[in-house]
Amino acid sequence: MTVAADAAPTAAPWQEVELTLTARSRHRDPYGAVDVWVDFRHESGAVLRRPAFYDGPAAGGDTWRVRFASPLPSGTWRWRSGASVADAGLADREGSVEVRAGAGAPRGRFERHGFWRMAPDGLTLQHTDGTPAVLVGDTAWGLPWRATPEQVRTYAADRSAKGFNAVLLMSVQPDMGAEGPEDRTADEGFGRGFRDLHEGTLTDVDVEYFQHLDVLVDVLVEHGVVPVWQPVFQGFGWKGLGVAGTVVPPEQYARYCRYLVARYGARPAVWLVGADGSGHEPQIAAGGAEVHAWDCYEQPTGVHYRPHASNDAHQDADWLDFQWCQTGHSGEHFPERVADMARNTPLKGVANGEPSYENTGRTGRAAGWWQGHEAWANLCAGGTMGVVYGAGSLWQWKLHPDEPGHSDFFSAPGAGWREALDFEGSTYVGLVAGILDGLPLTGARPDWTHTLHPRGLLVPDVLFVTYLAEGGDLRVLDGGPVPRAYRVVDPRTGEVVSEGVREHDDSPVPDAGGEPRVYICTRPGA
């Protein structure tokens, strides 16, 4: 919803409202040297500050926009703008936003329950209203700078239908040495978010790039797919041609993080301020602190590590909510990397943010049920925040199977992004969301002491979730905290194959064996 700054729009809770401010004069460096913000004060006394973002020149001045969503169900928010420059078009403007439940039909669970944040346990996700959530993410890193709206509609419809609710995105093409036409339909073409990124700086923003990205994000959010925003990659990047994420001055990296919060933070988001590095790169701490300072909705902020990292950078930082490992690209299962992170203190949310891409380098690598096994093994090893999937040729948004310029190791033979969308393994990972939907996951911690073999997630006396690759009886040991009611699920289909109530605390959960099984134990009647 876009309205003029002096209007008084009416919106539903959690529905994004956009206000436009127009500077009375042109400013020399509106993106880099001018700060604009708006304070929203609710009639209850609650106050939220949202940063504004520069969105291009206007007649006689510059256009700034602020996006806001009310976390409260009703009432009036009065707002007043502030700016670091004396410009009557930007500073001391005033208005109001009316919030009324039912002002618009809720578009999915995020307008019904609010955005994601970390639960009080610090390990699991929940919506703002306390509804438990689990992230089931895809890896489409190249979508922001390669995809068209029509392609994203195809992509989002497929992923939403399969159960995915998040997607990892590189917000800009990160390789300083990458070349190609500025044409998303041409071989090796891509959009450019910053005209000077190839020099290792982020000062010359291209607002038309982000206006195009707005359209793509609208499609994702409409399908219930949350963008996981990575500012500028620290690792391999797109083609391994010198990533800017380790070169950009930290203050510029931080400013860009604020820009992302301003532009996309009034809708569901996850902030991945570091990716594919050690976590100790100075850009990451600068970006994390900036997001923490400006995201009034407290959406999750964290780091995604390279495979050979210690996975514990900034463990004590107040801006760090989660840590995601990467287990490499060789088609091996390494759930112990997730388990190791679940032992870090203080505890943070954990997931494997990048397992082997399906069919990467050769057909059959990490393919089919390999991906389902990987998801459940990592979840039960301590991946309390959720699971992530990826496919070769999809993550770099390879336009067609024969597009030149891509690494053979990271491409799936005979596939572009569209063919990779249909790889079998994505179906199994997507099912994780439906199998876990509605479960009381808040407070779940990894546990390996109350069943004979598998690791699982336990909320004592409330919930236990575990997985066996070949099924069979789940033997429960001194099972006081493992609830007695159970259902056994085929994770390849989501079908409940049996259910019942164990007679005693140490009675097993029965299963014939021979097939992958997920065991969900809850309190009788729950």
C-alpha positions as a Python dict, from the first residue, in 0.01 Angstrom:
ca = {
    (1, 'M'): (0, 0, 0),
    (2, 'T'): (157, 331, -111),
    (3, 'V'): (23, 664, 17),
    (4, 'A'): (133, 1026, 23),
    (5, 'A'): (306, 1149, 335),
    (6, 'D'): (18, 1373, 437),
    (7, 'A'): (-252, 1105, 401),
    (8, 'A'): (-390, 892, 684),
    (9, 'P'): (-407, 537, 547),
    (10, 'T'): (-592, 252, 711),
    (11, 'A'): (-421, -86, 722),
    (12, 'A'): (-454, -423, 888),
    (13, 'P'): (-197, -531, 1146),
    (14, 'W'): (129, -650, 989),
    (15, 'Q'): (27, -502, 654),
    (16, 'E'): (300, -290, 498),
    (17, 'V'): (226, 80, 449),
    (18, 'E'): (458, 295, 242),
    (19, 'L'): (495, 670, 297),
    (20, 'T'): (671, 901, 51),
    (21, 'L'): (881, 1202, 148),
    (22, 'T'): (1013, 1441, -115),
    (23, 'A'): (1318, 1654, -42),
    (24, 'R'): (1279, 2023, -129),
    (25, 'S'): (1623, 2027, -292),
    (26, 'R'): (1873, 1789, -443),
    (27, 'H'): (2139, 1653, -210),
    (28, 'R'): (2490, 1575, -325),
    (29, 'D'): (2500, 1217, -193),
    (30, 'P'): (2149, 1122, -82),
    (31, 'Y'): (2230, 749, -40),
    (32, 'G'): (2558, 784, 146),
    (33, 'A'): (2542, 1115, 332),
    (34, 'V'): (2178, 1175, 425),
    (35, 'D'): (1995, 993, 704),
    (36, 'V'): (1615, 997, 719),
    (37, 'W'): (1393, 814, 965),
    (38, 'V'): (1036, 818, 1095),
    (39, 'D'): (919, 763, 1452),
    (40, 'F'): (579, 596, 1486),
    (41, 'R'): (404, 647, 1821),
    (42, 'H'): (97, 438, 1900),
    (43, 'E'): (-185, 570, 2117),
    (44, 'S'): (-81, 307, 2374),
    (45, 'G'): (259, 474, 2405),
    (46, 'A'): (456, 218, 2201),
    (47, 'V'): (720, 375, 1975),
    (48, 'L'): (887, 224, 1669),
    (49, 'R'): (1156, 390, 1457),
    (50, 'R'): (1184, 294, 1092),
    (51, 'P'): (1469, 409, 865),
    (52, 'A'): (1375, 561, 530),
    (53, 'F'): (1552, 477, 204),
    (54, 'Y'): (1652, 690, -91),
    (55, 'D'): (1456, 591, -403),
    (56, 'G'): (1579, 825, -673),
    (57, 'P'): (1544, 1185, -787),
    (58, 'A'): (1215, 1372, -796),
    (59, 'A'): (1115, 1701, -953),
    (60, 'G'): (1331, 1954, -773),
    (61, 'G'): (1452, 1714, -507),
    (62, 'D'): (1495, 1352, -399),
    (63, 'T'): (1243, 1078, -322),
    (64, 'W'): (1259, 898, 11),
    (65, 'R'): (1027, 626, 129),
    (66, 'V'): (954, 465, 461),
    (67, 'R'): (779, 133, 501),
    (68, 'F'): (595, 40, 818),
    (69, 'A'): (381, -247, 948),
    (70, 'S'): (189, -231, 1273),
    (71, 'P'): (256, -511, 1523),
    (72, 'L'): (-48, -400, 1722),
    (73, 'P'): (-397, -511, 1618),
    (74, 'S'): (-570, -173, 1619),
    (75, 'G'): (-539, 194, 1702),
    (76, 'T'): (-372, 505, 1566),
    (77, 'W'): (-2, 547, 1501),
    (78, 'R'): (110, 910, 1470),
    (79, 'W'): (438, 958, 1293),
    (80, 'R'): (699, 1229, 1266),
    (81, 'S'): (1003, 1227, 1039),
    (82, 'G'): (1361, 1325, 1118),
    (83, 'A'): (1663, 1387, 898),
    (84, 'S'): (2032, 1463, 924),
    (85, 'V'): (1987, 1761, 689),
    (86, 'A'): (1779, 2075, 719),
    (87, 'D'): (1524, 1997, 452),
    (88, 'A'): (1157, 2073, 516),
    (89, 'G'): (1055, 1792, 281),
    (90, 'L'): (1233, 1533, 491),
    (91, 'A'): (1242, 1655, 851),
    (92, 'D'): (949, 1725, 1082),
    (93, 'R'): (681, 1591, 852),
    (94, 'E'): (383, 1444, 1037),
    (95, 'G'): (89, 1217, 975),
    (96, 'S'): (-93, 911, 1103),
    (97, 'V'): (-171, 551, 1018),
    (98, 'E'): (-494, 388, 1132),
    (99, 'V'): (-482, 17, 1210),
    (100, 'R'): (-793, -194, 1210),
    (101, 'A'): (-822, -571, 1205),
    (102, 'G'): (-1005, -673, 893),
    (103, 'A'): (-897, -366, 697),
    (104, 'G'): (-758, -609, 445),
    (105, 'A'): (-777, -984, 408),
    (106, 'P'): (-469, -1137, 578),
    (107, 'R'): (-222, -1263, 320),
    (108, 'G'): (-105, -1581, 483),
    (109, 'R'): (36, -1667, 821),
    (110, 'F'): (264, -1364, 855),
    (111, 'E'): (-24, -1118, 855),
    (112, 'R'): (-218, -1347, 1090),
    (113, 'H'): (61, -1420, 1335),
    (114, 'G'): (327, -1155, 1276),
    (115, 'F'): (684, -1176, 1157),
    (116, 'W'): (939, -1432, 1271),
    (117, 'R'): (1164, -1370, 1568),
    (118, 'M'): (1363, -1596, 1795),
    (119, 'A'): (1161, -1759, 2071),
    (120, 'P'): (1255, -1685, 2434),
    (121, 'D'): (1464, -2005, 2435),
    (122, 'G'): (1696, -1844, 2179),
    (123, 'L'): (1700, -2164, 1972),
    (124, 'T'): (1372, -2189, 1785),
    (125, 'L'): (1163, -1959, 1570),
    (126, 'Q'): (823, -1824, 1651),
    (127, 'H'): (587, -1564, 1512),
    (128, 'T'): (540, -1244, 1708),
    (129, 'D'): (218, -1378, 1860),
    (130, 'G'): (408, -1680, 1995),
    (131, 'T'): (304, -1934, 1731),
    (132, 'P'): (595, -2179, 1684),
    (133, 'A'): (763, -2189, 1344),
    (134, 'V'): (1034, -2380, 1164),
    (135, 'L'): (1230, -2245, 868),
    (136, 'V'): (1233, -2465, 558),
    (137, 'G'): (1453, -2276, 316),
    (138, 'D'): (1566, -2305, -43),
    (139, 'T'): (1891, -2167, -185),
    (140, 'A'): (1834, -1940, -485),
    (141, 'W'): (2125, -1706, -424),
    (142, 'G'): (2123, -1552, -773),
    (143, 'L'): (1751, -1474, -798),
    (144, 'P'): (1772, -1100, -707),
    (145, 'W'): (2010, -1008, -989),
    (146, 'R'): (1925, -1270, -1251),
    (147, 'A'): (1553, -1345, -1238),
    (148, 'T'): (1254, -1180, -1405),
    (149, 'P'): (913, -1140, -1238),
    (150, 'E'): (767, -1414, -1459),
    (151, 'Q'): (1041, -1655, -1356),
    (152, 'V'): (996, -1575, -988),
    (153, 'R'): (623, -1640, -1013),
    (154, 'T'): (704, -1988, -1144),
    (155, 'Y'): (967, -2038, -878),
    (156, 'A'): (760, -1915, -584),
    (157, 'A'): (453, -2116, -682),
    (158, 'D'): (659, -2435, -698),
    (159, 'R'): (840, -2379, -368),
    (160, 'S'): (529, -2271, -181),
    (161, 'A'): (335, -2573, -305),
    (162, 'K'): (613, -2804, -185),
    (163, 'G'): (617, -2647, 161),
    (164, 'F'): (917, -2412, 152),
    (165, 'N'): (873, -2092, 350),
    (166, 'A'): (1210, -1917, 303),
    (167, 'V'): (1477, -1859, 38),
    (168, 'L'): (1843, -1756, 78),
    (169, 'L'): (1930, -1462, -147),
    (170, 'M'): (2247, -1275, -233),
    (171, 'S'): (2097, -927, -251),
    (172, 'V'): (2347, -816, -516),
    (173, 'Q'): (2583, -995, -756),
    (174, 'P'): (2897, -1010, -539),
    (175, 'D'): (3187, -1084, -778),
    (176, 'M'): (3401, -781, -851),
    (177, 'G'): (3543, -952, -1160),
    (178, 'A'): (3215, -1071, -1313),
    (179, 'E'): (3131, -932, -1653),
    (180, 'G'): (2823, -955, -1869),
    (181, 'P'): (2542, -753, -2022),
    (182, 'E'): (2295, -578, -1798),
    (183, 'D'): (2022, -802, -1932),
    (184, 'R'): (1861, -1075, -1723),
    (185, 'T'): (1757, -1267, -2034),
    (186, 'A'): (2105, -1277, -2192),
    (187, 'D'): (2379, -1531, -2128),
    (188, 'E'): (2597, -1419, -1835),
    (189, 'G'): (2378, -1111, -1789),
    (190, 'F'): (2282, -967, -1452),
    (191, 'G'): (2147, -659, -1281),
    (192, 'R'): (2381, -431, -1090),
    (193, 'G'): (2278, -305, -749),
    (194, 'F'): (2581, -76, -715),
    (195, 'R'): (2766, 71, -1010),
    (196, 'D'): (3092, 72, -817),
    (197, 'L'): (3079, -277, -663),
    (198, 'H'): (3344, -395, -911),
    (199, 'E'): (3581, -153, -736),
    (200, 'G'): (3507, -299, -394),
    (201, 'T'): (3287, -11, -277),
    (202, 'L'): (2915, 44, -225),
    (203, 'T'): (2847, 411, -288),
    (204, 'D'): (2677, 439, -629),
    (205, 'V'): (2341, 274, -570),
    (206, 'D'): (2118, 194, -868),
    (207, 'V'): (1765, 250, -740),
    (208, 'E'): (1613, 98, -1054),
    (209, 'Y'): (1776, -233, -959),
    (210, 'F'): (1606, -225, -619),
    (211, 'Q'): (1275, -116, -769),
    (212, 'H'): (1294, -429, -983),
    (213, 'L'): (1386, -631, -674),
    (214, 'D'): (1078, -490, -497),
    (215, 'V'): (863, -663, -760),
    (216, 'L'): (1043, -995, -712),
    (217, 'V'): (1011, -975, -335),
    (218, 'D'): (640, -897, -362),
    (219, 'V'): (594, -1226, -547),
    (220, 'L'): (792, -1424, -289),
    (221, 'V'): (608, -1275, 8),
    (222, 'E'): (268, -1326, -156),
    (223, 'H'): (355, -1697, -174),
    (224, 'G'): (465, -1709, 191),
    (225, 'V'): (835, -1740, 104),
    (226, 'V'): (1051, -1527, 335),
    (227, 'P'): (1364, -1363, 188),
    (228, 'V'): (1679, -1446, 383),
    (229, 'W'): (1884, -1136, 300),
    (230, 'Q'): (2259, -1168, 252),
    (231, 'P'): (2410, -823, 176),
    (232, 'V'): (2738, -904, -7),
    (233, 'F'): (2885, -1256, -2),
    (234, 'Q'): (3214, -1334, 176),
    (235, 'G'): (3287, -1671, 12),
    (236, 'F'): (3283, -1815, -340),
    (237, 'G'): (3018, -1578, -470),
    (238, 'W'): (2864, -1634, -812),
    (239, 'K'): (3163, -1748, -1020),
    (240, 'G'): (3450, -1718, -774),
    (241, 'L'): (3566, -1391, -929),
    (242, 'G'): (3669, -1192, -624),
    (243, 'V'): (3383, -1128, -383),
    (244, 'A'): (3334, -775, -257),
    (245, 'G'): (3205, -886, 84),
    (246, 'T'): (3557, -908, 225),
    (247, 'V'): (3677, -586, 57),
    (248, 'V'): (3399, -331, 105),
    (249, 'P'): (3477, -84, 385),
    (250, 'P'): (3282, -198, 693),
    (251, 'E'): (3104, 136, 727),
    (252, 'Q'): (2972, 102, 369),
    (253, 'Y'): (2867, -256, 435),
    (254, 'A'): (2681, -142, 747),
    (255, 'R'): (2509, 140, 558),
    (256, 'Y'): (2392, -105, 297),
    (257, 'C'): (2255, -331, 572),
    (258, 'R'): (2053, -33, 698),
    (259, 'Y'): (1927, 24, 343),
    (260, 'L'): (1805, -337, 326),
    (261, 'V'): (1632, -302, 664),
    (262, 'A'): (1468, 19, 545),
    (263, 'R'): (1355, -121, 213),
    (264, 'Y'): (1255, -475, 311),
    (265, 'G'): (1224, -480, 690),
    (266, 'A'): (851, -401, 713),
    (267, 'R'): (770, -741, 568),
    (268, 'P'): (888, -1090, 668),
    (269, 'A'): (1267, -1114, 656),
    (270, 'V'): (1570, -1292, 796),
    (271, 'W'): (1905, -1109, 805),
    (272, 'L'): (2207, -1318, 707),
    (273, 'V'): (2480, -1057, 759),
    (274, 'G'): (2766, -1297, 687),
    (275, 'A'): (2787, -1585, 442),
    (276, 'D'): (3049, -1839, 340),
    (277, 'G'): (3329, -1684, 547),
    (278, 'S'): (3487, -1739, 885),
    (279, 'G'): (3239, -1504, 1049),
    (280, 'H'): (3521, -1281, 1173),
    (281, 'E'): (3536, -1056, 867),
    (282, 'P'): (3495, -697, 994),
    (283, 'Q'): (3204, -634, 759),
    (284, 'I'): (2994, -892, 943),
    (285, 'A'): (3011, -737, 1289),
    (286, 'A'): (2948, -392, 1142),
    (287, 'G'): (2645, -518, 950),
    (288, 'G'): (2505, -715, 1241),
    (289, 'A'): (2523, -417, 1475),
    (290, 'E'): (2354, -194, 1217),
    (291, 'V'): (2067, -435, 1161),
    (292, 'H'): (2024, -470, 1537),
    (293, 'A'): (2008, -92, 1575),
    (294, 'W'): (1749, -34, 1302),
    (295, 'D'): (1524, -341, 1287),
    (296, 'C'): (1246, -249, 1527),
    (297, 'Y'): (1069, -581, 1456),
    (298, 'E'): (1364, -788, 1585),
    (299, 'Q'): (1362, -1030, 1296),
    (300, 'P'): (1633, -1300, 1318),
    (301, 'T'): (1991, -1196, 1243),
    (302, 'G'): (2280, -1435, 1203),
    (303, 'V'): (2579, -1579, 1018),
    (304, 'H'): (2624, -1861, 768),
    (305, 'Y'): (2974, -2012, 775),
    (306, 'R'): (3204, -2176, 522),
    (307, 'P'): (3262, -2552, 569),
    (308, 'H'): (3599, -2515, 745),
    (309, 'A'): (3500, -2245, 996),
    (310, 'S'): (3484, -2278, 1374),
    (311, 'N'): (3118, -2170, 1359),
    (312, 'D'): (3130, -1962, 1676),
    (313, 'A'): (3214, -1606, 1568),
    (314, 'H'): (3058, -1329, 1779),
    (315, 'Q'): (2896, -1588, 2004),
    (316, 'D'): (2832, -1328, 2276),
    (317, 'A'): (2716, -1047, 2046),
    (318, 'D'): (2374, -908, 2127),
    (319, 'W'): (2294, -883, 1755),
    (320, 'L'): (2360, -1254, 1687),
    (321, 'D'): (2047, -1472, 1694),
    (322, 'F'): (2155, -1774, 1491),
    (323, 'Q'): (2447, -1961, 1337),
    (324, 'W'): (2424, -2174, 1027),
    (325, 'C'): (2695, -2417, 923),
    (326, 'Q'): (2779, -2532, 573),
    (327, 'T'): (2869, -2896, 521),
    (328, 'G'): (3033, -2862, 181),
    (329, 'H'): (2940, -2989, -164),
    (330, 'S'): (3075, -3344, -183),
    (331, 'G'): (2755, -3534, -111),
    (332, 'E'): (2860, -3649, 237),
    (333, 'H'): (2644, -3623, 548),
    (334, 'F'): (2802, -3431, 837),
    (335, 'P'): (2531, -3382, 1103),
    (336, 'E'): (2802, -3356, 1369),
    (337, 'R'): (2873, -3002, 1248),
    (338, 'V'): (2522, -2907, 1349),
    (339, 'A'): (2559, -3097, 1677),
    (340, 'D'): (2883, -2911, 1751),
    (341, 'M'): (2715, -2572, 1707),
    (342, 'A'): (2430, -2680, 1934),
    (343, 'R'): (2694, -2710, 2210),
    (344, 'N'): (2817, -2351, 2175),
    (345, 'T'): (2739, -2115, 2461),
    (346, 'P'): (2547, -1900, 2487),
    (347, 'L'): (2311, -2108, 2276),
    (348, 'K'): (2189, -1963, 1948),
    (349, 'G'): (1956, -2086, 1677),
    (350, 'V'): (2121, -2353, 1462),
    (351, 'A'): (2071, -2496, 1113),
    (352, 'N'): (2272, -2641, 828),
    (353, 'G'): (2235, -2346, 592),
    (354, 'E'): (2397, -2515, 294),
    (355, 'P'): (2417, -2893, 249),
    (356, 'S'): (2542, -3038, -79),
    (357, 'Y'): (2349, -2906, -377),
    (358, 'E'): (2142, -3171, -550),
    (359, 'N'): (2312, -3303, -866),
    (360, 'T'): (2602, -3060, -828),
    (361, 'G'): (2884, -3150, -1066),
    (362, 'R'): (2736, -3483, -1169),
    (363, 'T'): (2392, -3635, -1196),
    (364, 'G'): (2311, -3829, -882),
    (365, 'R'): (2528, -3647, -631),
    (366, 'A'): (2326, -3564, -319),
    (367, 'A'): (2014, -3651, -517),
    (368, 'G'): (1665, -3769, -434),
    (369, 'W'): (1610, -3906, -84),
    (370, 'W'): (1968, -3803, 7),
    (371, 'Q'): (1820, -3455, 59),
    (372, 'G'): (1537, -3578, 281),
    (373, 'H'): (1776, -3780, 496),
    (374, 'E'): (2009, -3480, 520),
    (375, 'A'): (1727, -3252, 634),
    (376, 'W'): (1596, -3481, 907),
    (377, 'A'): (1943, -3589, 1028),
    (378, 'N'): (2052, -3227, 1067),
    (379, 'L'): (1727, -3119, 1230),
    (380, 'C'): (1749, -3395, 1491),
    (381, 'A'): (2121, -3334, 1550),
    (382, 'G'): (2033, -2990, 1687),
    (383, 'G'): (1911, -2785, 1390),
    (384, 'T'): (1644, -2623, 1602),
    (385, 'M'): (1586, -2335, 1363),
    (386, 'G'): (1503, -2547, 1059),
    (387, 'V'): (1646, -2696, 739),
    (388, 'V'): (1777, -2569, 406),
    (389, 'Y'): (1795, -2725, 58),
    (390, 'G'): (1986, -2636, -257),
    (391, 'A'): (2010, -2752, -619),
    (392, 'G'): (2294, -2723, -869),
    (393, 'S'): (2218, -2474, -1152),
    (394, 'L'): (1935, -2324, -945),
    (395, 'W'): (2141, -2142, -682),
    (396, 'Q'): (2330, -1940, -947),
    (397, 'W'): (2011, -1907, -1157),
    (398, 'K'): (2169, -2060, -1465),
    (399, 'L'): (1945, -1945, -1748),
    (400, 'H'): (1959, -2267, -1950),
    (401, 'P'): (2160, -2591, -1945),
    (402, 'D'): (2424, -2462, -2188),
    (403, 'E'): (2473, -2111, -2052),
    (404, 'P'): (2851, -2047, -2058),
    (405, 'G'): (3068, -1905, -1783),
    (406, 'H'): (2960, -2127, -1492),
    (407, 'S'): (3165, -2369, -1286),
    (408, 'D'): (3102, -2729, -1390),
    (409, 'F'): (3137, -2836, -1027),
    (410, 'F'): (2846, -2619, -920),
    (411, 'S'): (2623, -2687, -1220),
    (412, 'A'): (2385, -2978, -1259),
    (413, 'P'): (2450, -3150, -1592),
    (414, 'G'): (2174, -3083, -1843),
    (415, 'A'): (1992, -2834, -1621),
    (416, 'G'): (1926, -2466, -1597),
    (417, 'W'): (1734, -2311, -1309),
    (418, 'R'): (1399, -2428, -1445),
    (419, 'E'): (1500, -2791, -1482),
    (420, 'A'): (1666, -2785, -1139),
    (421, 'L'): (1341, -2665, -986),
    (422, 'D'): (1199, -3012, -1046),
    (423, 'F'): (1476, -3215, -882),
    (424, 'E'): (1328, -3490, -667),
    (425, 'G'): (1501, -3397, -342),
    (426, 'S'): (1322, -3065, -311),
    (427, 'T'): (993, -3247, -256),
    (428, 'Y'): (1129, -3433, 49),
    (429, 'V'): (1276, -3123, 212),
    (430, 'G'): (960, -2924, 151),
    (431, 'L'): (758, -3188, 336),
    (432, 'V'): (944, -3109, 659),
    (433, 'A'): (732, -2795, 704),
    (434, 'G'): (403, -2980, 684),
    (435, 'I'): (512, -3268, 907),
    (436, 'L'): (621, -3028, 1182),
    (437, 'D'): (342, -2774, 1135),
    (438, 'G'): (150, -2700, 1454),
    (439, 'L'): (387, -2882, 1687),
    (440, 'P'): (488, -2710, 2014),
    (441, 'L'): (853, -2671, 1914),
    (442, 'T'): (932, -2375, 2140),
    (443, 'G'): (1195, -2480, 2389),
    (444, 'A'): (1312, -2782, 2186),
    (445, 'R'): (1672, -2882, 2250),
    (446, 'P'): (1882, -3164, 2109),
    (447, 'D'): (1864, -3483, 2316),
    (448, 'W'): (2042, -3817, 2284),
    (449, 'T'): (1992, -3961, 2632),
    (450, 'H'): (1634, -4087, 2628),
    (451, 'T'): (1633, -4315, 2324),
    (452, 'L'): (1875, -4594, 2243),
    (453, 'H'): (2018, -4470, 1914),
    (454, 'P'): (1892, -4155, 1745),
    (455, 'R'): (1932, -3793, 1838),
    (456, 'G'): (1617, -3586, 1850),
    (457, 'L'): (1460, -3261, 1963),
    (458, 'L'): (1299, -3268, 2307),
    (459, 'V'): (1065, -3039, 2495),
    (460, 'P'): (1039, -3236, 2821),
    (461, 'D'): (695, -3391, 2875),
    (462, 'V'): (563, -3198, 2573),
    (463, 'L'): (731, -3311, 2251),
    (464, 'F'): (999, -3542, 2114),
    (465, 'V'): (1087, -3559, 1742),
    (466, 'T'): (1342, -3800, 1599),
    (467, 'Y'): (1433, -3983, 1278),
    (468, 'L'): (1558, -4328, 1187),
    (469, 'A'): (1692, -4389, 838),
    (470, 'E'): (1557, -4746, 834),
    (471, 'G'): (1273, -4718, 1083),
    (472, 'G'): (1207, -4996, 1332),
    (473, 'D'): (1106, -4984, 1697),
    (474, 'L'): (1212, -4663, 1869),
    (475, 'R'): (1349, -4780, 2203),
    (476, 'V'): (1286, -4531, 2482),
    (477, 'L'): (1512, -4533, 2787),
    (478, 'D'): (1391, -4420, 3131),
    (479, 'G'): (1155, -4221, 2914),
    (480, 'G'): (1000, -3990, 3169),
    (481, 'P'): (1035, -3673, 2961),
    (482, 'V'): (939, -3846, 2632),
    (483, 'P'): (558, -3817, 2598),
    (484, 'R'): (365, -4139, 2548),
    (485, 'A'): (134, -4049, 2257),
    (486, 'Y'): (304, -4103, 1924),
    (487, 'R'): (264, -4097, 1553),
    (488, 'V'): (506, -4245, 1303),
    (489, 'V'): (540, -4062, 972),
    (490, 'D'): (687, -4161, 637),
    (491, 'P'): (900, -3852, 565),
    (492, 'R'): (899, -3929, 192),
    (493, 'T'): (525, -3870, 167),
    (494, 'G'): (413, -3704, 492),
    (495, 'E'): (176, -3997, 553),
    (496, 'V'): (110, -4105, 912),
    (497, 'V'): (174, -4481, 901),
    (498, 'S'): (83, -4555, 1264),
    (499, 'E'): (-19, -4385, 1585),
    (500, 'G'): (-108, -4471, 1939),
    (501, 'V'): (-11, -4433, 2305),
    (502, 'R'): (277, -4620, 2467),
    (503, 'E'): (170, -4816, 2774),
    (504, 'H'): (471, -4732, 2991),
    (505, 'D'): (739, -4463, 3000),
    (506, 'D'): (998, -4708, 2868),
    (507, 'S'): (772, -4882, 2613),
    (508, 'P'): (904, -4856, 2255),
    (509, 'V'): (735, -4679, 1969),
    (510, 'P'): (657, -4972, 1738),
    (511, 'D'): (745, -4982, 1368),
    (512, 'A'): (802, -5272, 1130),
    (513, 'G'): (1131, -5128, 1004),
    (514, 'G'): (1297, -5113, 666),
    (515, 'E'): (1183, -4764, 565),
    (516, 'P'): (1273, -4407, 673),
    (517, 'R'): (1058, -4295, 964),
    (518, 'V'): (1000, -3981, 1168),
    (519, 'Y'): (869, -4034, 1522),
    (520, 'I'): (665, -3760, 1688),
    (521, 'C'): (581, -3809, 2055),
    (522, 'T'): (334, -3576, 2227),
    (523, 'R'): (122, -3577, 2540),
    (524, 'P'): (-193, -3790, 2507),
    (525, 'G'): (-478, -3572, 2387),
    (526, 'A'): (-245, -3294, 2269),
}
